[in-house]
Amino acid sequence: MTSLSLLELASVVAGGTAEQALAESTHMAQVAEANGFHRVWVAEHHGMPGVASSAPAVLLAHLGARTSSIRIGSGGVMLPNHAPLVVAEQFGTLEALHPGRIDLGLGRAPGTDPKTAAALGRGDANRFPDDVIELIGYFTGASEQLAMPGRGRLPEVWLLGSSTYSAQLAGMLGLPFSFAYHFSPQLLDAALDAYRTTFRPSGILSEPRIMVAAAVVCAPRSDEAYWLAGSSRLAMLHLRQGRPSVLSSPEEAAAYPYSDLERMVLEEACASHIVGDPHQVTRQLHELVNRTGATEIMLSTRIFDVVQRAASLELVAEAWATQNP
């Protein structure tokens, strides 16, 4: 059975605060755990008013303390922003605090705009392959430099990507690969083919292992689901326009005066989003699994109201379990 997992962005909603967003992320992690989700990941973004997950390691320590069994991890740490030794120390600390539950998903994008990337002080994506190897070496002891804690506490390492670059690197290094289908659907098949073609068994993984992240909004009725999805669609439009915003209410999204060009942008940007009632959503998830051979689907569910956000997860989990006993 293909596992379901959760990607949390700690969404700041219109009229809300970062404190509220982080509390809601904690609640969502608990809901995911209660409904049998395999893992919950938090994403690293910077300089975005609608995303409060800029410090994944800090948030993960909190989520680990508020849950008991679900795997927790980064989806991902944007490695060009950080010294690999620091990441090894942070995630070694997490593994020491929550043994056997920590994932380290790694990406090579800065997770922000160029100005903010410059303020972060590193941002050399060309070093990404070397940085990944260096980072793993701190955990395995291949590096003479001691990462304490870290050495001997290797978390589950994944490479994340929205193109063929990280897919090929994950294959060559023998690491599991997670594709960002929720915002880059066009390259899905090419990336997974590149991953499988270049895969070489490693001390970490003996055969390819694929996760696909998908944007999912589910409600008892399809018209309600499309109404709720308006918030994430408007947020996607603002992001594509280079003006990221807080997550608007469905009412605000419905009242927004979309131009014809903006509607065209949204049709392309949101073409991969899975929206509907439980039957429709699970059917599309099964189609995605059959298309990709993924062993895991990670749901990104950006809904304005946290009660409806949690209900979406619960509906998908119940329908998925019913169809995959």
C-alpha positions in Angstrom: 0.0 0.0 0.0 1.3 3.4 -0.9 1.7 5.6 2.2 0.3 9.0 2.7 2.3 11.8 4.3 1.9 15.6 5.0 3.8 18.6 3.8 3.3 21.5 6.2 4.1 25.1 5.3 3.0 26.8 8.5 0.6 29.0 6.5 -0.1 32.4 7.8 -3.7 33.3 6.9 -5.1 36.8 6.4 -5.7 38.4 9.7 -3.6 35.7 11.4 -0.2 35.6 13.0 3.0 33.5 12.9 2.1 32.2 16.3 -1.3 31.0 15.0 0.4 29.4 12.0 2.9 27.4 14.0 0.1 26.3 16.5 -1.9 25.1 13.5 1.1 23.2 12.0 1.4 21.4 15.4 -2.3 20.5 15.3 -2.0 19.3 11.7 0.9 17.1 12.6 -1.2 15.5 15.4 -4.1 15.0 13.0 -1.8 13.4 10.5 -0.5 11.1 13.2 -3.9 10.1 14.4 -5.0 9.3 10.8 -2.1 7.0 10.0 0.1 9.3 7.9 3.6 8.0 7.6 5.5 11.3 8.1 5.1 15.1 8.2 7.6 17.4 6.7 8.1 21.2 7.0 9.4 23.3 4.2 12.1 26.0 4.5 11.0 29.3 3.0 12.3 32.8 3.7 10.9 36.3 3.2 7.4 35.1 2.5 4.6 36.7 4.6 2.4 33.6 4.2 4.9 31.0 5.3 6.2 30.7 8.9 8.4 27.7 8.5 11.7 29.5 8.0 13.6 27.4 10.6 12.7 23.7 10.0 15.0 22.3 12.7 13.5 24.4 15.4 9.9 23.6 14.3 10.7 19.9 14.0 12.0 19.8 17.6 8.6 21.2 18.7 6.6 18.8 16.5 8.6 15.8 17.8 7.7 16.7 21.3 4.0 17.1 20.5 3.7 13.8 18.6 4.9 10.3 19.5 5.2 8.0 16.4 4.9 9.8 13.1 8.2 10.5 11.3 9.1 14.2 11.1 11.5 15.9 8.8 12.4 18.7 6.4 10.9 19.1 3.0 13.3 20.4 2.8 16.4 22.1 4.2 17.7 24.3 1.4 21.3 23.3 1.7 22.9 26.2 -0.2 21.7 28.4 2.7 23.6 26.5 5.3 27.0 25.1 6.3 26.7 21.3 6.0 28.3 20.9 9.4 25.6 23.0 11.1 22.9 21.0 9.4 24.6 17.8 10.6 24.6 19.1 14.2 21.0 20.3 14.0 19.6 17.0 12.6 21.9 14.9 14.8 20.4 16.8 17.7 16.9 16.0 16.4 17.8 12.3 16.0 19.2 12.2 19.5 15.9 13.7 20.8 13.6 11.6 18.7 15.5 8.5 17.7 14.4 6.7 14.5 11.9 9.4 13.6 13.9 12.0 11.7 14.1 12.7 8.0 16.5 15.1 6.3 15.1 16.2 3.0 17.5 18.4 1.0 16.9 20.9 -1.7 19.3 23.1 -3.7 17.1 26.2 -4.3 17.4 29.0 -1.8 13.6 28.9 -1.1 13.3 32.7 -1.5 14.0 35.7 -3.7 17.5 36.7 -4.7 17.7 39.6 -2.3 16.8 37.4 0.7 19.1 34.7 -0.6 22.0 37.2 -0.5 21.1 38.2 3.1 21.3 34.5 4.0 25.0 34.8 3.1 25.7 31.6 1.2 23.4 30.5 -1.7 26.0 28.7 -3.9 23.8 26.1 -5.6 26.7 24.9 -7.7 28.2 23.3 -4.5 25.1 21.3 -3.9 26.5 17.8 -4.9 29.6 18.4 -2.8 27.6 19.7 0.1 25.4 16.7 0.1 28.3 14.3 0.2 30.0 16.4 2.9 26.9 16.4 5.0 26.3 12.7 4.8 30.0 12.2 5.8 29.5 14.0 9.1 26.8 11.4 10.0 28.6 8.3 8.8 32.1 9.2 10.1 33.6 9.5 6.6 34.5 13.1 7.6 37.4 13.5 10.1 35.5 16.6 11.5 33.3 15.6 14.4 29.7 16.7 14.2 28.4 16.3 17.8 25.7 15.2 18.0 25.5 13.9 14.4 28.1 11.3 13.9 26.5 7.9 14.1 23.0 9.4 14.0 22.2 9.3 10.3 18.6 10.4 9.7 16.7 9.2 6.6 18.1 11.4 3.8 16.1 12.4 0.8 16.9 14.6 -2.2 14.0 16.9 -3.3 13.6 18.4 -6.7 11.3 19.9 -9.3 13.6 19.1 -12.3 15.9 16.4 -13.6 19.0 17.8 -11.8 18.3 16.6 -8.3 16.7 13.4 -9.7 19.9 12.5 -11.5 22.0 13.4 -8.4 19.7 11.3 -6.1 20.1 8.4 -8.5 23.9 8.6 -8.7 24.2 8.9 -4.9 21.7 6.1 -4.3 19.3 8.2 -2.3 15.5 8.3 -2.2 13.9 11.1 -4.3 10.9 13.3 -3.7 9.5 15.2 -6.7 7.6 18.5 -6.2 4.6 17.7 -8.5 2.5 20.2 -6.5 4.3 23.2 -8.2 6.2 21.7 -11.1 4.1 19.1 -12.9 5.6 19.4 -16.3 8.8 17.6 -15.5 7.4 14.8 -13.4 7.9 11.9 -15.9 11.3 13.1 -17.2 12.6 13.5 -13.6 11.5 10.1 -12.5 12.9 8.5 -15.6 16.2 10.2 -15.0 16.2 9.0 -11.4 15.6 5.4 -12.3 18.1 5.5 -15.1 20.9 6.9 -13.1 20.2 5.0 -9.8 23.1 3.2 -8.3 22.7 1.1 -5.1 24.4 2.6 -2.1 24.9 1.9 1.6 21.7 3.9 2.2 19.4 2.4 -0.4 19.5 -0.7 -2.6 16.8 0.2 -5.1 15.0 3.4 -6.3 12.5 4.9 -3.8 10.1 7.6 -5.0 7.8 10.1 -3.2 5.6 12.5 -5.0 4.3 15.7 -3.4 0.8 16.7 -4.6 -1.5 19.7 -3.8 -4.7 18.2 -2.4 -7.9 19.7 -1.2 -10.8 17.4 -0.2 -14.3 18.2 1.1 -17.5 16.2 1.3 -18.8 17.8 -1.9 -16.7 18.7 -4.9 -18.1 22.2 -5.2 -17.1 22.9 -1.6 -13.6 21.6 -2.3 -13.2 23.9 -5.2 -14.4 26.8 -3.1 -11.8 26.0 -0.4 -9.1 25.6 -3.0 -9.6 29.3 -4.1 -7.3 30.3 -1.3 -4.3 28.3 -2.5 -4.9 29.3 -6.1 -4.8 33.0 -5.3 -1.6 32.4 -3.2 -0.1 30.6 -6.2 -0.9 33.5 -8.5 0.7 36.0 -6.1 3.8 33.9 -5.9 4.1 33.6 -9.7 3.8 37.4 -9.9 6.7 37.8 -7.5 4.5 39.2 -4.7 4.0 36.4 -2.2 1.1 37.0 0.3 -0.7 35.6 3.3 -3.3 32.9 2.6 -6.5 34.6 1.7 -10.0 33.4 2.7 -12.1 31.6 0.2 -14.4 34.7 0.1 -11.5 37.0 -0.7 -10.3 34.6 -3.4 -13.7 34.4 -5.0 -14.0 38.2 -5.1 -10.6 38.7 -6.7 -10.9 40.2 -10.2 -8.8 37.8 -12.2 -7.7 39.0 -15.6 -7.7 36.6 -18.6 -3.9 36.4 -18.4 -4.0 35.6 -14.7 -6.6 32.8 -15.3 -4.2 31.4 -17.9 -1.3 31.5 -15.5 -3.4 29.7 -12.8 -4.6 27.0 -15.2 -1.0 26.1 -15.9 0.3 26.5 -12.3 -2.5 24.5 -10.7 -3.0 21.9 -13.4 -1.7 19.2 -11.2 -3.8 20.1 -8.1 -6.1 17.4 -6.9 -9.4 18.9 -5.8 -12.7 17.2 -5.1 -14.8 14.9 -2.9 -13.1 11.8 -1.4 -13.9 9.5 -4.3 -12.6 12.0 -6.9 -9.4 12.7 -4.8 -8.5 9.1 -4.2 -9.2 8.2 -7.8 -6.7 10.9 -8.9 -4.2 9.8 -6.3 -4.4 6.3 -7.6 -3.8 7.5 -11.1 -0.7 9.4 -9.9 0.6 6.3 -8.1 0.0 4.2 -11.2 1.8 6.8 -13.4 4.8 7.2 -11.1 5.3 4.0 -9.2 5.6 6.1 -6.1 5.7 4.3 -2.8 4.5 7.5 -1.0 2.4 10.5 -1.7 2.9 13.7 0.3 -0.1 15.9 0.5 0.2 19.7 0.6 -3.1 21.0 1.8 -3.4 24.8 2.0 -6.9 25.7 3.3 -7.7 28.9 5.1 -9.5 27.4 8.1 -7.6 24.9 10.1 -10.7 22.9 11.0 -11.5 22.4 7.3 -7.8 21.8 6.6 -7.8 18.9 9.1 -11.1 17.6 7.8 -9.5 17.4 4.3 -6.8 15.1 5.7 -9.2 13.0 7.5 -11.5 12.5 4.5 -8.5 11.5 2.3 -7.1 9.1 4.9 -10.5 7.4 5.5 -11.1 7.0 1.7 -7.6 5.8 1.1 -7.7 3.2 3.8 -11.1 1.9 2.6 -9.7 1.5 -1.0 -6.4 0.1 0.2 -7.3 -2.3 3.0 
